[in-house]
């Protein structure tokens, strides 16, 4: 992660602000982040979870929290925020699962929302249109 300065003054520069574990193989190199308040929330396949960085001081990001997912929720890839609540949706990279994670907008602390009845919902054979096997979930968003 780089901090960019001087864009509006015609003399841009970039300084390294932070790095995340991994990024050395196809398994751990692709992840989609989201910003919630002062927190940059990054899916990090290398730790099989998410890391929230506090960007209150953008030149010096600080890890605010980290959540590790159970092994069956392999390779977190996509995260999106519900701007009307404290929830994030997380999916795996072409996996058959989705999780809802709560984030405290004041501290960046994250917890899995256990009220989601079956986060492996997409990993099933039968669907309303017939038997077609597990769905492949790549990304998700919240809607109105």
N, C-alpha and C positions, 0 to 999 in steps of 0.2 A: 504494500500500500504506500503510495507516494502522496506527499503534500505539495500542492502546486501553488506557487506565489507569482506575483507580477503579471498576471494575465491581462489585467486592465491597464497596466502601465507600459505594455509593449516590451517587457523584458522578463518573459516567463522563465521560471526555474523549478526544478523538482528535487525534493529531498525525501529520502526513504524515511517513512514514519513507523512502519511496523511490517512484520512478515507473519504468515500463518504456517503452521506445520504442513509438510507435504509439498505438493506441486511438482513432484519429480517423476510421476508416472501418469498414465491415462486414468488410473483409478482415483488418484487424489489431486488432480490438477484443475478440475472444473467445478466451480461453485458460484451460485447466484446470491448476492447479498441484498439487504434492505436496510434503510435507515429509519430508526424510530426515535424521535426526539434527538438527543445527543448521542445515540448509540448506533454504531455500525454493527449489524448482526450478519455474520458470515457463516455459511455452511462450510464445514471443514471435514471432508471425507477422511483425511488422515487420522483424525481423532474420533471419527464416526459421531459427529455432533455439530454443535454450533458454538461460536465464540462471539461475545458482545464486547466491542471496544467502546470506551467512553471517549468521545471526541470533543469534550468541553474545551480542551486545549488541542486544536487540530495538529499542532506541530509535535505534540507529545501524547499520542493515543495510549490509553491504559486499559488493560483487560479488566472489564467489570464483572463478567461472569462467563462460565463455560458449562455446557450441558452435554453429557455423553449419552447417546441413544443405545438402547438394547441391540444386541447383534442382529436380530431379525429385521431391524430398520437400518439396513445396509446402505452405505454410500449416500448420505444426505447431499442433495444437489440444489434444490430450489427452495427459497423462502420468500414469502410475501406477507405483508402486514395488513391487518384490518384496521384502517384508520379510525373507525368508530369504537374500537375496543382495545384491549390489551393482548390481543391474540395474533399469533403468526401461524401460517400453514407451512409445513415442511414436507417435501416429497423427496424420494430417492431418484437417482438417475436411471430412468427406464425400469424402475422397480414397480411393485404392485402394492404400495402402501402410501399413506399420508398421515401425518400427525398434526395436532394442534398444540402449540406451545404458548404459554402465557409469558409475557414480559412485563416487568415492573418498569414503567416509564421514568420513575425517579431514580432507580438504582441499576437498571439493566439486568437484574436477576431474572433467570428463566426457569420455568418448570413445565413439565408435560401436563397438559390439560387431560386429566383422567376421565372427564365426562364424555369424551368421544366414545361411543359404544363399541366400535370395532374398527380400529385403525388399519386392519388388514382386509377391509371391505372389498378392495379391488382384486384380492388374491382368491378368486373363486371361479368355479367352472360355469355355473348357471347364471344367466342374466334374463331380464324380461323378454329379450328377443331370441333366446335359446342358449344352447350350450356352445360357448365359443372360447372358453378358457380365461385366464387372468387378464385383466386390463393392464396396460403398460402406462404408468403415470410418469410424466416428465416434469410438469409444472402445474401450478394451481394459483388461483387468485380469489379474493373475496369479492362478492358482488353486492349490490344494494338489496 
